[in-house]
Amino acid sequence: MRALRLVGFVVGGLVVLLVIVLLAVRLLVDPNDYKGRIAQAVKSSTGRELTLSGPIKLSVFPWFALEIGPASLGNPPGFSAEPFAAVRHAAFRVKLLPLLRKQLQVGKVEIDGLDLRLRKNPAGRGNWQDFGRHPAAPETASSDASSGGAISDLAGLTIKDSRLSYQDMVADHIDLELGHLGGGKPVPLKLHLDLTTSPGGKPIDIGLSIPELSLDLAAQTLAAPQVTVELAAAHLNAAMQGTRIVDAPDISGSFKLDPVRLRDLMTQLGMQAPNTRDPQALAKLAASGKFSYHTNAAAAEDLDIQLDDSRLRGKVSLENLTTQATRFDLGIDRINIDRYRSPPEPAPSPAVTRARKGDADGAAEPAPSDVFKKLDVDGTLKIGNATVAGLSVSQVLVTIAASNGLTHISPAKARLYGGDYSGDITLDDRGTVPTLKLDQSMTGIDAAQLLKDLTKSQRMSGRGTVTMNLTAHGLAGEALLKTLDGHVAANLDNGAIEGIDLWFEINRAMALVQKQPLPAGNSSGRTKFDVFKASADLTNGVASTHDLSIASQNLRVAGQGSTNLVSDAINYQVKATILKDAAGTRGALADIPLNITGTLSSPTVRPDLEGMAKARVQQEIDKHKGELQQKLMDKLKDILK
């Protein structure tokens, strides 16, 4: 019992002695007398100038408390003379007795008027880098620090009227309020700031509110069941939870973006809204889904994104944020991409077109982009209905795999204009010049509607099959046409060629040969057919056809020729055979040769007069062949007598 009393007296004496010492320090030591030493120590360890223009207040029990302000910390050498950081007032408190046991119980940290200026110099280094170089601490010291210096309690954090800038981006009027961490109970967090992204730009109002934030730094866990973000006119609700938030963050949660006018939001964010063909496009954006982040990878699933009248659902993941390796499985109910395209430019005058063509002929081919070399994508996209470049398709299924410069789209399937599309597309960008390979077929399609929507042309109608096996080099449109090689075939039934009336041209041709008046009336401008067949071999953008065949009840047309896809020029020689005398014809030659020249958009049909004359002579020879042979035999008999 006496021993316990003795221990009690000793402990009590030590406590009284400690209190006396702390009081003596508080009463006799003025921290302002050490401003010079403090500034010198900071200068020695960081190479930066510390200016303590305001008073320093110090208290030691029961809290070790330090208050400063105004104060500023300068930039390192190589940066401007403006301070790196400045503060009007800051207060920091640590409970003394737990500190003696190597436990950090921090009181409420208060910062008022912080101005933090992050800059980069011309060499690309930031003024926040290299706060002095220190020798490596002994292994045991490092171990002790890590085990005994962890913050076990933080009474709160308050930041008022502060400012953070990075280059031209400025976050101003920052107000942050964080409740007591470490008490075992959720705490509220509120943040508000005005963000300006460029000089003279309009500030963007940003707010963050978390009514119940559970943060355990020792266990490295995070939980926020309700998060509200206000970004200009956008309102976002979310929830998140995380583990290992210091060592290797693993965070997941959900989000919901309330409907917002996207065009107005872009303007509020200082972004230039695109000029779209439909001025009502980008009117509505809403989204919801789940998200996750772990080890340099991010993912979103259960996505439900609405843009105007389109709705996208599915999942997407960035398996490597550094390489942007992307995996996805997405579906869109319907989308009209043409709504979001830029308005068409007015057609240039012929003189301007010729000048541009002359410039293009003399200019070097632009260097191809390396975007496909870096592309790392694997995924599937399904679209219910889509309109692009005037082309209407449905039941679209596209599977894309891209890696190391090789992009492969297969299968690519769709329903279009009453038929089916199937494609296999490969873009090989592993070499100097990209190579594009197309293996496509369209079966049972309505050619008239397809051409009308795709090329704004009504040159052909009918229903049938078109196949293409093509190879081209480059990325620009004209470069592709100039290097286009391969094979194309078409087989159409019950249609018509618009812009050419072969019956009318045949009658004109026969009238010329027979030296009769040209037929009265005008051309109908079309040639009906029961079957249209043709194939073409392409070399450097020129399609050569040797098996053109057009058939109807009264007419057969066969021919050959070429089409230059770059210049649009055509040159065909065809032979029309009349199977029986049809109404409106004037007798008939067995074969009527015709030349078709001009361009695809404006063809010209002319009779081949030389060929027709030869055909007429041959007809007369065939007609009187027997009579001539008999006369020749009679002459020979007379000679031999």
VOGU-3710 file (C-alpha; in Angstrom, 3 decimals, decimal comma):
1> mralrlvgfv> 0,000/0,000/0,000  2,852/2,322/0,848  4,476/1,469/-2,460  1,311/2,397/-4,340  1,178/5,725/-2,565  4,771/6,352/-3,504  4,052/5,609/-7,172  1,044/7,892/-7,004  3,101/10,730/-5,549  5,728/10,274/-8,271
11> vgglvvllvi> 3,192/10,219/-11,123  1,327/13,171/-9,670  4,557/15,084/-9,275  5,522/14,402/-12,860  2,131/15,614/-14,094  2,390/18,788/-11,982  5,928/19,312/-13,243  4,780/18,848/-16,859  1,951/21,332/-16,393  4,361/23,866/-14,838
21> vllavrllvd> 6,769/23,438/-17,761  3,992/23,864/-20,318  2,688/26,939/-18,533  6,189/28,349/-18,446  6,562/27,771/-22,164  3,207/29,426/-22,779  4,037/32,446/-20,576  7,719/32,909/-21,214  8,209/31,776/-24,839  6,993/34,056/-27,656
31> pndykgriaq> 6,948/32,101/-30,953  7,119/35,396/-32,887  10,725/35,709/-31,703  11,570/32,650/-33,811  10,077/33,778/-37,157  13,528/34,206/-38,609  14,670/30,755/-37,526  11,460/29,188/-38,832  11,835/30,925/-42,220  15,492/29,857/-42,414
41> avksstgrel> 14,624/26,248/-41,625  11,965/26,242/-44,348  14,435/27,817/-46,766  17,036/25,154/-45,996  14,664/22,230/-46,402  12,574/23,413/-49,387  14,533/26,168/-51,112  11,502/28,441/-50,784  10,950/31,710/-48,987  8,523/31,642/-46,064
51> tlsgpiklsv> 7,016/34,989/-45,110  5,236/35,229/-41,757  3,783/38,717/-41,881  1,118/38,049/-39,276  1,379/36,994/-35,630  2,011/33,434/-34,479  -0,083/32,168/-31,608  0,952/29,094/-29,631  -0,744/27,125/-26,862  0,401/23,821/-25,402
61> fpwfaleigp> -2,200/22,342/-23,047  -4,462/20,458/-23,278  -4,039/21,068/-27,015  -0,854/21,866/-28,822  -2,304/24,646/-30,963  -0,700/26,822/-33,606  -2,306/29,801/-35,356  -0,670/31,823/-38,117  -1,601/34,463/-40,628  -1,197/36,150/-42,874
71> aslgnppgfs> 1,639/34,022/-44,306  2,982/32,966/-47,708  5,357/30,428/-49,228  7,328/31,364/-52,329  7,971/29,542/-55,576  11,128/27,514/-56,247  13,837/28,918/-58,547  12,769/29,076/-62,190  9,259/30,368/-61,456  7,714/33,790/-61,035
81> aepfaavrha> 8,009/35,895/-57,893  4,355/35,342/-56,973  3,862/33,134/-53,914  3,227/29,429/-54,356  0,702/29,569/-51,502  -0,691/32,247/-49,247  -3,167/32,177/-46,375  -4,958/34,832/-44,343  -5,400/32,648/-41,279  -4,797/28,997/-40,355
91> afrvkllpll> -5,249/27,117/-37,095  -4,002/23,623/-36,275  -4,500/21,727/-33,004  -3,150/18,379/-31,743  -4,079/16,850/-28,406  -0,919/16,742/-26,296  -1,159/13,628/-24,123  -2,093/11,209/-26,972  0,777/12,735/-28,954  3,185/11,555/-26,251
101> rkqlqvgkve> 1,869/8,039/-26,965  2,515/8,542/-30,718  -1,182/8,994/-31,476  -2,363/11,915/-33,594  -5,668/13,268/-32,325  -6,121/16,366/-34,432  -8,562/19,065/-33,526  -10,551/21,015/-36,084  -8,296/22,414/-38,786  -9,342/25,892/-39,905
111> idgldlrlrk> -8,039/27,579/-43,045  -9,265/30,984/-44,186  -8,289/32,715/-47,422  -5,964/30,061/-48,860  -4,574/30,961/-52,298  -2,755/28,027/-53,890  -1,184/28,685/-57,331  -0,054/25,646/-59,273  2,112/26,471/-62,268  4,354/24,762/-64,820
121> npagrgnwqd> 7,500/26,294/-66,220  8,587/26,074/-69,898  10,474/22,860/-69,078  7,235/21,220/-67,949  8,063/21,041/-64,234  5,492/22,009/-61,641  6,103/24,391/-58,785  4,669/21,776/-56,428  7,532/19,365/-57,138  10,792/18,937/-55,188
131> fgrhpaapet> 10,072/20,374/-51,759  13,712/19,799/-50,859  15,757/16,621/-50,920  16,212/14,620/-47,717  18,477/11,670/-46,978  16,726/8,354/-46,677  15,586/7,663/-43,160  16,827/4,521/-41,392  14,617/1,495/-41,902  13,679/1,335/-38,228
141> assdassgga> 12,697/4,966/-38,090  10,502/4,594/-41,136  8,872/1,573/-39,601  8,189/3,394/-36,370  6,715/6,343/-38,154  4,396/4,222/-40,177  3,193/2,273/-37,198  2,851/4,993/-34,608  2,148/8,242/-36,481  -1,230/7,489/-38,034
151> isdlagltik> -4,031/9,987/-37,543  -6,515/8,330/-35,220  -8,918/11,251/-34,915  -9,697/14,460/-36,841  -12,200/16,799/-35,254  -13,057/18,442/-38,588  -11,835/20,621/-41,440  -13,043/24,055/-42,467  -11,802/25,939/-45,518  -13,310/29,348/-46,207
161> dsrlsyqdmv> -13,122/31,799/-49,103  -10,136/30,093/-50,695  -8,724/29,867/-54,195  -6,940/27,196/-56,223  -5,522/27,875/-59,689  -3,748/25,690/-62,212  -2,417/27,474/-65,276  -5,526/29,243/-66,682  -8,030/27,189/-64,651  -9,227/28,815/-61,423
171> adhidlelgh> -11,395/27,440/-58,608  -12,522/30,443/-56,581  -14,660/31,064/-53,487  -13,927/27,586/-52,198  -15,873/26,709/-49,061  -15,403/23,267/-47,515  -16,962/21,939/-44,338  -16,033/18,438/-43,104  -17,321/16,993/-39,850  -15,604/14,953/-37,140
181> lgggkpvplk> -13,666/11,967/-38,523  -12,620/9,133/-36,286  -15,550/9,321/-33,922  -17,036/6,155/-35,384  -20,053/7,998/-36,793  -20,799/9,330/-40,303  -20,049/13,008/-40,784  -21,363/15,601/-43,241  -19,282/17,123/-46,027  -20,146/20,227/-48,033
191> lhldlttspg> -18,116/21,830/-50,776  -18,851/24,816/-52,979  -16,694/26,628/-55,517  -16,793/28,668/-58,730  -14,719/27,170/-61,532  -13,368/29,242/-64,421  -11,735/27,212/-67,171  -10,212/30,064/-69,226  -9,322/33,734/-68,798  -12,417/35,889/-69,051
201> gkpidiglsi> -14,663/32,829/-68,982  -17,932/32,665/-67,112  -17,601/30,976/-63,683  -19,217/27,555/-63,333  -21,058/26,984/-60,085  -20,109/23,617/-58,512  -21,521/22,119/-55,345  -20,921/18,831/-53,522  -22,937/17,556/-50,591  -22,505/14,296/-48,645
211> pelsldlaaq> -24,826/14,196/-45,617  -23,225/11,044/-44,191  -19,600/10,332/-44,999  -17,923/7,412/-43,278  -14,153/7,632/-43,636  -11,765/5,410/-41,666  -8,181/6,183/-42,605  -6,793/3,436/-40,394  -9,001/0,775/-41,988  -8,815/2,584/-45,361
221> tlaapqvtve> -12,564/2,432/-45,913  -15,008/4,924/-47,377  -18,787/4,969/-47,503  -21,074/7,697/-48,851  -24,647/6,405/-49,306  -25,851/9,745/-50,671  -23,814/12,148/-52,803  -25,254/15,190/-54,543  -23,312/17,088/-57,187  -24,480/20,351/-58,728
231> laaahlnaam> -22,606/21,361/-61,886  -24,153/24,451/-63,428  -27,641/23,248/-64,465  -26,757/19,557/-64,066  -27,933/17,664/-60,987  -26,269/14,333/-60,175  -27,095/11,907/-57,368  -24,697/9,114/-56,485  -23,641/6,615/-53,855  -20,210/5,087/-53,346
241> qgtrivdapd> -18,122/2,866/-51,139  -14,446/2,035/-51,166  -11,690/-0,018/-49,603  -7,905/0,378/-49,517  -8,497/4,014/-50,377  -4,896/4,988/-49,592  -2,825/2,037/-50,806  -4,824/0,795/-53,833  -8,263/2,433/-54,085  -11,131/0,100/-54,905
251> isgsfkldpv> -14,249/2,240/-55,313  -17,705/1,364/-56,607  -21,123/2,941/-56,611  -24,089/4,142/-58,623  -25,141/7,425/-60,205  -28,161/9,158/-61,716  -28,092/12,318/-63,807  -31,411/14,155/-63,882  -32,587/15,315/-67,344  -30,748/18,430/-68,483
261> rlrdlmtqlg> -30,677/20,490/-71,670  -27,286/19,453/-73,002  -26,879/22,394/-75,378  -27,523/24,880/-72,563  -25,214/22,969/-70,212  -22,364/23,105/-72,729  -22,792/26,871/-72,987  -22,762/27,194/-69,194  -19,571/25,135/-69,045  -17,862/27,465/-71,518
271> mqapntrdpq> -18,018/24,933/-74,358  -19,058/25,783/-77,892  -22,181/23,820/-78,719  -21,839/22,209/-82,162  -23,773/23,551/-85,116  -26,067/20,666/-86,030  -28,376/20,089/-88,976  -31,240/19,791/-86,533  -31,224/22,857/-84,256  -33,353/20,898/-81,763
281> alaklaasgk> -30,655/18,235/-81,316  -28,785/17,996/-77,986  -31,916/19,115/-76,159  -32,050/16,385/-73,526  -29,489/14,276/-71,663  -30,191/11,889/-68,787  -28,179/8,952/-67,456  -27,967/6,330/-64,740  -25,833/3,309/-63,987  -23,209/1,728/-61,781
291> fsyhtnaaaa> -19,490/2,472/-61,746  -16,292/1,008/-60,337  -12,597/1,797/-60,189  -9,741/-0,509/-59,260  -6,028/-0,675/-60,087  -5,935/1,737/-63,049  -9,174/0,363/-64,471  -12,690/1,804/-64,570  -16,034/0,354/-65,607  -19,687/1,321/-65,950
301> edldiqldds> -22,525/-1,171/-66,167  -26,309/-1,147/-66,132  -25,948/2,009/-68,193  -29,125/3,778/-69,253  -28,317/6,967/-71,173  -30,912/9,036/-72,979  -29,895/11,587/-75,614  -32,868/13,316/-77,214  -34,979/10,468/-78,674  -32,231/7,830/-78,425
311> rlrgkvslen> -31,602/5,453/-75,551  -28,347/3,581/-74,955  -28,051/0,645/-72,574  -25,240/-1,748/-71,708  -21,797/-1,712/-70,182  -18,341/-0,363/-70,965  -14,992/-0,731/-69,264  -11,562/0,826/-69,528  -9,338/-2,084/-68,591  -6,244/0,127/-68,643
321> lttqatrfdl> -6,599/3,880/-68,169  -3,089/4,432/-69,485  -3,520/2,608/-72,795  -7,285/3,323/-73,010  -8,010/-0,375/-73,635  -11,811/-0,440/-73,974  -14,347/-3,263/-73,806  -18,073/-2,732/-74,360  -21,449/-4,330/-74,973  -23,922/-1,601/-75,894
331> gidrinidry> -27,331/-1,305/-77,476  -29,187/1,707/-78,916  -32,895/1,570/-79,621  -32,841/4,186/-82,388  -30,677/7,063/-83,520  -30,608/9,550/-86,368  -26,936/10,436/-86,688  -27,673/12,927/-89,460  -29,357/15,170/-86,886  -25,996/15,746/-85,227
341> rsppepapsp> -23,912/16,287/-88,378  -22,779/19,749/-89,414  -25,028/21,499/-91,940  -23,991/20,837/-95,556  -21,780/23,465/-97,108  -23,143/25,290/-100,178  -21,968/23,762/-103,441  -18,922/25,660/-104,770  -18,964/27,241/-108,202  -17,325/25,319/-111,092
351> avtrarkgda> -14,363/27,724/-111,006  -13,805/27,083/-107,304  -14,148/23,342/-107,865  -11,539/23,414/-110,603  -9,201/25,485/-108,431  -9,573/23,075/-105,513  -8,972/20,126/-107,806  -5,836/21,784/-109,168  -4,584/22,380/-105,647  -5,349/18,781/-104,690
361> dgaaepapsd> -3,531/17,436/-107,758  -0,401/19,302/-106,820  -0,571/18,755/-103,085  0,958/15,887/-101,200  -1,346/13,355/-99,596  -1,854/14,317/-95,917  -0,161/12,078/-93,404  -2,563/9,468/-92,027  -3,693/9,717/-88,441  -2,196/7,268/-85,955
371> vfkkldvdgt> -5,454/6,942/-84,029  -6,010/3,413/-85,356  -2,459/2,379/-84,423  -3,238/3,086/-80,759  -6,792/1,793/-80,759  -7,455/-1,064/-78,322  -11,159/-1,917/-78,494  -13,215/-5,078/-78,244  -16,979/-4,990/-78,133  -20,414/-5,363/-79,653
381> lkignatvag> -22,889/-2,657/-80,658  -26,554/-3,312/-81,449  -28,867/-0,691/-82,944  -32,598/-1,085/-83,458  -32,983/1,619/-86,120  -30,441/4,102/-87,430  -30,106/6,787/-90,072  -26,639/7,816/-91,228  -25,680/9,706/-94,388  -29,300/9,361/-95,480
391> lsvsqvlvti> -29,130/5,566/-95,214  -31,820/3,867/-93,118  -30,914/0,556/-91,473  -32,391/-1,646/-88,766  -31,417/-4,652/-86,647  -27,785/-3,580/-86,764  -25,164/-5,849/-85,193  -21,514/-4,771/-85,229  -18,640/-6,531/-83,493  -15,359/-4,597/-83,356
401> aasnglthis> -11,916/-5,865/-82,385  -8,959/-3,474/-82,649  -5,428/-3,978/-81,372  -1,882/-3,127/-82,443  -3,019/-1,220/-85,525  -5,399/-3,922/-86,837  -9,120/-3,130/-86,703  -11,569/-5,875/-87,657  -15,343/-5,393/-87,887  -17,006/-8,782/-88,202
411> pakarlyggd> -19,732/-9,676/-88,222  -21,447/-6,518/-89,449  -25,103/-7,221/-90,143  -28,207/-5,139/-90,759  -31,590/-5,041/-92,407  -31,956/-2,331/-95,033  -34,525/-1,500/-97,684  -36,278/-4,820/-97,539  -33,085/-6,854/-97,708  -30,089/-7,973/-95,702
421> ysgditlddr> -26,583/-6,577/-95,372  -23,571/-8,640/-94,319  -20,030/-7,306/-94,103  -16,495/-8,076/-93,047  -14,318/-4,963/-92,789  -10,622/-4,827/-91,949  -8,445/-1,746/-91,510  -4,745/-2,571/-91,294  -2,802/0,434/-90,015  0,337/-1,455/-89,010
431> gtvptlkldq> 2,319/-0,139/-91,981  3,081/3,328/-93,339  -0,182/3,597/-95,303  -3,426/2,097/-93,936  -5,070/-0,682/-95,956  -8,842/-1,073/-96,035  -10,486/-4,359/-97,044  -14,225/-4,679/-97,633  -16,118/-7,923/-98,123  -19,803/-7,016/-98,297
441> smtgidaaql> -23,048/-8,302/-99,714  -26,579/-6,927/-99,918  -29,350/-9,338/-100,827  -32,992/-8,638/-101,659  -32,565/-4,869/-101,410  -34,714/-2,179/-102,999  -32,055/-0,490/-105,157  -34,173/2,579/-105,928  -34,701/3,520/-102,293  -31,114/2,676/-101,379
451> lkdltksqrm> -29,632/4,907/-104,092  -32,106/7,669/-103,357  -31,155/7,855/-99,698  -27,447/7,067/-100,073  -26,471/9,102/-103,156  -29,579/11,250/-103,698  -29,767/9,537/-107,079  -32,684/7,824/-108,806  -30,684/6,311/-111,662  -31,762/2,723/-111,062
461> sgrgtvtmnl> -34,593/0,738/-109,564  -35,154/-2,949/-109,002  -34,635/-5,516/-106,307  -31,734/-7,909/-106,045  -28,189/-8,599/-104,872  -24,989/-6,534/-104,802  -21,637/-7,960/-103,681  -18,298/-6,216/-103,170  -14,789/-7,453/-102,492  -12,583/-4,367/-102,411
471> tahglageal> -9,200/-3,182/-101,190  -7,994/0,422/-100,871  -5,126/2,326/-99,280  -5,227/5,509/-97,213  -7,831/7,200/-95,032  -8,982/10,220/-97,051  -11,940/9,740/-99,417  -10,171/10,525/-102,712  -7,103/8,525/-101,706  -9,335/5,516/-101,157
481> lktldghvaa> -11,000/5,919/-104,561  -7,704/6,300/-106,391  -6,371/3,053/-104,928  -9,581/1,036/-105,034  -9,072/-2,496/-106,354  -11,327/-5,535/-106,353  -14,564/-6,869/-107,765  -18,200/-5,716/-107,693  -21,265/-7,547/-109,002  -24,958/-6,628/-109,241
491> nldngaiegi> -28,028/-8,667/-110,170  -31,367/-6,828/-110,164  -34,861/-7,824/-111,256  -37,931/-5,907/-112,457  -36,512/-2,414/-112,478  -35,484/0,425/-114,715  -32,483/2,525/-115,678  -33,427/6,155/-115,213  -32,077/8,887/-117,477  -31,692/6,631/-120,531
501> dlwfeinram> -34,490/5,592/-122,951  -32,856/2,920/-125,101  -36,012/2,403/-127,212  -36,043/6,082/-128,085  -32,334/6,049/-128,962  -32,726/2,882/-131,053  -35,541/4,476/-133,087  -33,417/7,564/-133,643  -30,501/5,421/-134,716  -32,590/3,419/-137,192
511> alvqkqplpa> -34,094/6,617/-138,605  -30,596/7,969/-139,244  -29,452/4,794/-140,975  -32,596/4,541/-143,089  -32,480/8,275/-143,828  -35,948/8,812/-142,439  -37,269/11,662/-140,278  -36,433/11,428/-136,583  -39,270/10,050/-134,475  -41,696/12,529/-133,008
521> gnssgrtkfd> -42,181/12,922/-129,300  -39,818/13,050/-126,354  -37,775/10,463/-124,572  -39,431/8,784/-121,602  -36,126/9,040/-119,752  -36,128/5,443/-118,605  -35,441/1,915/-119,786  -37,374/-0,836/-118,091  -35,802/-4,230/-117,639  -36,679/-7,658/-116,351
531> vfkasadltn> -33,080/-8,536/-115,480  -29,992/-6,363/-115,009  -26,642/-8,066/-114,512  -23,159/-6,607/-114,410  -19,847/-7,106/-112,717  -16,739/-4,963/-112,655  -13,081/-5,378/-111,885  -11,615/-2,308/-110,226  -8,030/-1,128/-110,594  -6,911/2,181/-109,069
541> gvasthdlsi> -10,465/3,476/-108,917  -11,437/2,529/-112,481  -14,170/-0,111/-112,859  -13,993/-2,211/-116,031  -17,110/-4,130/-117,044  -17,187/-6,891/-119,693  -20,506/-8,569/-118,993  -23,178/-5,880/-118,871  -26,497/-7,561/-119,628  -29,963/-6,002/-119,666
551> asqnlrvagq> -32,974/-8,041/-120,697  -36,670/-7,379/-121,195  -39,426/-8,950/-123,262  -38,503/-7,027/-126,415  -34,880/-6,111/-125,910  -31,516/-7,570/-125,045  -28,588/-5,280/-124,290  -25,029/-6,495/-123,880  -21,909/-4,415/-123,580  -18,711/-3,419/-121,919
561> gstnlvsdai> -17,021/-0,266/-120,715  -15,500/1,555/-117,793  -16,385/3,930/-114,967  -13,842/6,231/-113,340  -14,980/6,556/-109,728  -12,684/9,534/-109,120  -13,784/11,701/-112,065  -17,285/10,108/-112,409  -16,660/9,627/-116,147  -18,235/6,693/-118,003
571> nyqvkatilk> -17,518/5,142/-121,403  -19,586/2,134/-122,503  -20,167/0,413/-125,816  -23,387/-1,605/-125,864  -25,268/-3,571/-128,490  -29,059/-3,659/-128,380  -30,868/-6,607/-129,949  -34,575/-6,340/-130,681  -36,251/-9,674/-130,120  -39,476/-8,773/-131,918
581> daagtrgala> -40,954/-5,708/-133,512  -42,346/-3,565/-130,782  -44,716/-0,682/-131,060  -42,906/2,452/-132,081  -39,942/0,781/-133,820  -39,232/1,245/-137,524  -38,207/-2,122/-138,813  -35,068/-3,379/-137,129  -31,442/-4,101/-137,471  -30,384/-7,333/-135,795
591> diplnitgtl> -28,042/-5,417/-133,504  -28,017/-1,691/-132,708  -24,611/-0,453/-131,430  -24,707/2,489/-129,018  -22,073/4,522/-127,161  -22,807/5,737/-123,625  -20,474/8,506/-122,430  -20,452/11,508/-120,100  -20,785/11,035/-116,344  -22,826/8,861/-114,061
601> ssptvrpdle> -24,963/11,831/-113,120  -25,398/13,026/-116,723  -24,992/10,207/-119,264  -25,161/10,738/-123,025  -26,337/8,031/-125,454  -25,292/8,232/-129,100  -25,671/5,685/-131,891  -22,442/4,165/-133,179  -22,954/5,219/-136,812  -19,860/3,429/-138,073
611> gmakarvqqe> -20,889/0,257/-136,345  -24,450/0,624/-137,617  -23,199/1,078/-141,193  -21,084/-2,029/-140,917  -24,038/-3,911/-139,475  -26,255/-2,679/-142,331  -23,751/-3,784/-144,941  -23,384/-7,135/-143,214  -27,161/-7,517/-143,224  -27,318/-6,835/-146,957
621> idkhkgelqq> -24,497/-9,275/-147,560  -26,232/-11,933/-145,496  -29,536/-11,153/-147,225  -28,154/-11,582/-150,758  -25,499/-14,101/-149,887  -27,109/-16,943/-151,823  -27,786/-14,818/-154,891  -24,192/-13,550/-154,946  -22,810/-17,051/-154,568  -24,934/-18,245/-157,518
631> klmdklkdil> -23,790/-15,375/-159,734  -20,192/-16,086/-158,765  -20,581/-19,747/-159,674  -22,132/-18,815/-163,038  -19,196/-16,539/-163,791  -16,720/-19,258/-162,931  -18,515/-21,702/-165,231  -18,351/-19,215/-168,114  -14,615/-18,763/-167,532  -13,932/-22,482/-167,389
641> k> -15,823/-23,254/-170,641
//
